[in-house]
Amino acid sequence: MTSSPNDRMVEGREQLLPEEQAVGSDDPEEQARVILEDSEERILHPEKTRRESSQTPDQ
């Protein structure tokens, strides 16, 4: 990944949603960090993630 989310961003998102609490998480902080890194990658390189996404229609 090109960048890492800062600790403040992770701390703000490491609280599990009710549906996540139901199944649990071994490491909510790491889970938040990985999700934020993926989000940042999509923001920085939309053309790459668009090609790889099965949810984005071809243009």
KOLFI-129560 format. One line per 2 residues: their letters; for each residue x, y, z of C-alpha. Coordinates in Angstrom, 2 decimals. Layout:
BEGIN
a	X,Y,Z; ...
//
This chain:
BEGIN
mt	0.00,0.00,0.00; 1.17,3.52,-0.60
ss	0.27,5.00,2.77; -0.91,4.08,6.21
pn	-3.83,5.60,8.06; -2.80,7.47,11.15
dr	-3.61,6.19,14.64; -6.36,8.77,15.16
mv	-8.18,7.60,12.04; -7.91,3.98,13.16
eg	-9.05,4.71,16.71; -12.14,6.45,15.34
re	-13.11,3.41,13.31; -12.07,0.46,15.43
ql	-15.42,0.33,17.22; -17.31,-2.61,15.80
lp	-20.74,-2.24,14.25; -23.54,-4.33,15.78
ee	-23.32,-6.92,12.99; -19.54,-7.11,13.45
qa	-19.98,-7.53,17.21; -22.29,-10.47,16.57
vg	-19.52,-12.39,14.78; -16.63,-10.84,16.68
sd	-13.19,-9.65,15.65; -9.81,-10.87,16.86
dp	-8.26,-7.44,16.34; -10.64,-4.52,15.68
ee	-7.75,-2.04,15.44; -5.96,-4.04,12.74
qa	-9.26,-4.58,10.94; -9.85,-0.81,10.88
rv	-6.29,-0.16,9.70; -6.61,-2.60,6.77
il	-9.97,-1.18,5.70; -8.62,2.37,5.80
ed	-5.51,1.37,3.83; -7.73,-0.18,1.15
se	-9.87,2.93,1.05; -6.81,5.15,0.69
er	-5.51,2.97,-2.15; -8.83,3.36,-3.98
il	-8.71,7.13,-3.55; -5.11,7.44,-4.74
hp	-5.41,4.99,-7.65; -9.04,4.86,-8.81
ek	-8.10,3.66,-12.30; -6.37,0.58,-10.88
tr	-9.09,-0.33,-8.42; -11.80,0.28,-11.02
re	-10.23,-2.35,-13.31; -9.95,-4.84,-10.46
ss	-13.45,-4.32,-9.06; -16.23,-6.70,-9.95
qt	-18.71,-4.04,-8.80; -17.65,-1.32,-11.23
pd	-19.16,-1.64,-14.71; -16.89,-1.36,-17.72
q	-16.94,2.02,-19.38
//
